[in-house]
Amino acid sequence: MSAPPESRAPRRRGRPRGGASDARERILAAAATEFGAHGYDGATMRAIADAAGVDSALVHHYFGTKSALFTATVDVPVDPSQLVGAALEGDLDTAGERLVRLVVGLWDSPAFRTRGVALLRAVIGTRRTSSLLVGFVSREILHRIGERVGGGQDARHRSALVASQIVGLILTRYVIELEPIASASADELAADIGPTIQRYLTGPLARGAATPSS
């Protein structure tokens, strides 16, 4: 009786041989390659799992979401998309100052500031990495803001305006350290910048965007 034809062994589910640390590092290495090659939107959890030689369930086990995997890949200790979501919970009419306080509180922490500034400096002026970051911000942050203010074209416009203010704050305070922004307290920045962000979220705009309902 002839031996059955060879067949490809199915990928093992769960934890692969080599230990959890080895599997996690292979996933992160594969994620860096996939994100770099295909951008944030183009990279998929399944493709990253295939490249790492693990089941896709293991990727979800370690990282949960694509956003969290990206955050781990670029070595930032906090997922910004989750924090933005938290800042926008509750009364939308008071979200402007909350968002400023959250951003300042996060970036003032030494661990986040060191890595965040290094990431921004690496991204600025580098088209490939800047495109990757834009994809993440658009999908995971601007989309969340847009959903919270009602969706549609007006929401996208409002989200972009909010992002311009937040990015400007981060660059002036933490990258170029422009005074007096660099040494201002969180309370001062919230009082000065919060109302502008609030108008972008809920107020009238020059282009005639509708005021979202809270």
C-alpha positions as CSV (number, residue, x, y, z in Angstrom):
1,M,0.0,0.0,0.0
2,S,1.5,3.3,-1.1
3,A,2.1,6.1,1.4
4,P,-0.3,9.0,1.2
5,P,0.9,12.1,-0.6
6,E,2.6,14.6,1.6
7,S,0.4,17.5,2.6
8,R,1.3,20.8,4.2
9,A,1.0,20.7,7.9
10,P,-1.7,23.2,9.2
11,R,-0.4,26.1,11.1
12,R,-0.5,25.4,14.8
13,R,-3.1,27.5,16.7
14,G,-2.3,29.2,20.0
15,R,1.2,29.7,21.3
16,P,3.9,28.5,18.9
17,R,7.1,26.8,19.9
18,G,9.9,29.1,21.0
19,G,8.0,30.8,23.8
20,A,5.8,33.8,24.2
21,S,8.6,36.4,24.0
22,D,9.9,34.9,20.7
23,A,6.4,34.9,19.1
24,R,5.7,38.4,20.2
25,E,9.0,39.7,18.8
26,R,8.4,37.9,15.5
27,I,5.0,39.5,15.3
28,L,6.4,43.0,16.0
29,A,9.1,42.4,13.4
30,A,6.6,41.3,10.8
31,A,4.3,44.2,11.7
32,A,7.1,46.7,11.1
33,T,7.8,45.2,7.7
34,E,4.1,45.0,6.7
35,F,3.3,48.6,7.9
36,G,6.4,49.9,6.1
37,A,5.6,48.1,2.9
38,H,1.8,48.6,2.7
39,G,1.0,51.5,5.0
40,Y,-1.4,51.5,7.9
41,D,-4.5,50.8,5.8
42,G,-2.9,48.2,3.6
43,A,-1.3,46.1,6.3
44,T,-3.6,43.5,7.7
45,M,-3.5,41.4,10.9
46,R,-3.7,38.2,8.8
47,A,-0.8,39.2,6.6
48,I,1.3,40.1,9.7
49,A,0.4,36.7,11.2
50,D,1.4,34.9,8.1
51,A,4.7,36.8,7.9
52,A,5.4,36.0,11.6
53,G,4.5,32.3,11.1
54,V,1.7,32.3,13.7
55,D,-2.0,32.0,13.7
56,S,-3.9,35.3,13.4
57,A,-5.6,34.6,16.7
58,L,-2.2,34.9,18.5
59,V,-1.7,38.4,17.1
60,H,-5.1,39.4,18.6
61,H,-4.2,37.6,21.8
62,Y,-1.1,39.7,22.3
63,F,-2.2,43.0,20.9
64,G,-6.0,43.0,20.5
65,T,-6.4,45.5,17.8
66,K,-4.5,46.8,14.8
67,S,-4.2,50.2,16.4
68,A,-2.6,48.6,19.5
69,L,-0.2,46.6,17.4
70,F,0.9,49.7,15.5
71,T,1.4,51.5,18.8
72,A,3.6,48.7,20.0
73,T,5.5,48.5,16.7
74,V,6.5,52.2,16.9
75,D,7.3,51.7,20.6
76,V,4.9,54.3,22.0
77,P,3.7,53.3,25.5
78,V,0.1,54.5,25.1
79,D,-2.4,54.0,22.3
80,P,-3.4,57.6,21.3
81,S,-6.6,56.5,19.7
82,Q,-7.9,55.1,23.0
83,L,-7.1,58.3,24.8
84,V,-8.8,60.4,22.2
85,G,-11.9,58.2,22.5
86,A,-11.8,58.7,26.3
87,A,-11.5,62.5,26.0
88,L,-14.5,62.7,23.7
89,E,-16.7,60.6,26.0
90,G,-19.3,62.5,28.0
91,D,-20.5,66.0,27.2
92,L,-19.3,67.1,23.8
93,D,-19.7,70.7,24.7
94,T,-16.8,70.5,27.2
95,A,-14.6,68.2,25.1
96,G,-12.2,70.9,23.9
97,E,-10.5,71.6,27.2
98,R,-10.6,67.9,28.1
99,L,-8.7,67.0,24.9
100,V,-6.0,69.6,25.6
101,R,-5.5,68.4,29.2
102,L,-5.3,64.8,28.0
103,V,-2.7,65.7,25.3
104,V,-0.6,67.8,27.6
105,G,-0.8,65.2,30.5
106,L,0.3,62.4,28.1
107,W,3.1,64.3,26.4
108,D,4.4,65.7,29.7
109,S,5.2,62.2,31.0
110,P,8.9,61.5,30.4
111,A,8.4,58.1,28.8
112,F,5.9,59.2,26.3
113,R,7.6,62.5,25.5
114,T,11.0,60.9,24.7
115,R,9.6,58.4,22.3
116,G,7.0,60.7,20.9
117,V,9.4,63.4,20.0
118,A,11.8,60.9,18.5
119,L,9.0,59.5,16.4
120,L,7.9,62.9,15.2
121,R,11.5,63.9,14.3
122,A,11.9,60.6,12.4
123,V,8.6,61.2,10.5
124,I,9.0,64.8,9.6
125,G,10.5,65.1,6.1
126,T,10.4,61.3,5.5
127,R,7.7,60.6,3.0
128,R,7.3,56.9,3.6
129,T,7.1,57.1,7.4
130,S,4.9,60.3,7.3
131,S,2.4,58.5,5.0
132,L,2.3,55.6,7.5
133,L,1.6,58.0,10.4
134,V,-1.0,59.9,8.4
135,G,-2.8,56.6,7.7
136,F,-2.9,55.7,11.4
137,V,-4.1,59.2,12.4
138,S,-6.8,59.3,9.7
139,R,-8.1,55.8,10.5
140,E,-7.8,55.7,14.2
141,I,-8.0,59.3,15.5
142,L,-9.8,61.5,13.0
143,H,-12.4,58.8,12.3
144,R,-13.2,58.6,16.0
145,I,-13.6,62.4,16.2
146,G,-15.7,62.4,13.1
147,E,-18.0,59.8,14.4
148,R,-18.4,61.6,17.7
149,V,-19.4,64.9,16.0
150,G,-22.0,63.2,13.7
151,G,-20.2,61.9,10.6
152,G,-20.3,63.2,7.1
153,Q,-18.3,65.8,5.2
154,D,-18.7,68.4,8.0
155,A,-17.3,65.9,10.6
156,R,-14.2,65.2,8.5
157,H,-13.6,68.9,8.2
158,R,-14.0,69.4,11.9
159,S,-11.7,66.5,12.7
160,A,-9.0,67.9,10.4
161,L,-9.2,71.3,12.2
162,V,-8.9,69.6,15.6
163,A,-5.9,67.7,14.4
164,S,-4.2,70.8,13.1
165,Q,-4.6,72.5,16.5
166,I,-3.3,69.4,18.4
167,V,-0.4,68.8,16.1
168,G,0.5,72.5,16.3
169,L,0.5,72.3,20.1
170,I,2.6,69.2,20.2
171,L,5.2,70.6,17.7
172,T,5.5,74.0,19.4
173,R,5.6,72.7,23.0
174,Y,7.6,69.5,22.7
175,V,9.6,69.5,19.4
176,I,10.7,73.1,18.9
177,E,10.0,74.1,22.5
178,L,8.7,77.6,21.6
179,E,8.1,79.9,24.6
180,P,5.9,80.6,26.3
181,I,4.0,77.5,25.1
182,A,6.8,75.2,26.2
183,S,6.6,76.3,29.9
184,A,2.9,77.0,30.2
185,S,0.8,74.9,32.6
186,A,-1.8,72.5,31.5
187,D,-4.5,74.8,33.0
188,E,-3.2,77.8,30.9
189,L,-3.1,75.8,27.7
190,A,-6.5,74.3,28.3
191,A,-8.0,77.8,28.9
192,D,-6.2,79.3,25.8
193,I,-6.5,76.5,23.3
194,G,-9.5,74.5,24.5
195,P,-12.1,77.1,23.3
196,T,-10.6,77.0,19.8
197,I,-10.8,73.2,19.6
198,Q,-14.3,73.4,21.1
199,R,-15.4,75.7,18.2
200,Y,-14.0,73.2,15.7
201,L,-16.0,70.4,17.4
202,T,-19.3,72.1,18.0
203,G,-19.3,75.7,16.9
204,P,-20.0,77.5,13.6
205,L,-17.4,77.4,10.9
206,A,-16.6,79.8,8.1
207,R,-17.5,77.1,5.5
208,G,-21.0,76.8,7.0
209,A,-20.7,73.4,8.7
210,A,-23.7,72.4,10.7
211,T,-23.4,72.4,14.5
212,P,-23.4,68.7,15.7
213,S,-25.8,67.6,18.3
214,S,-24.2,66.5,21.6
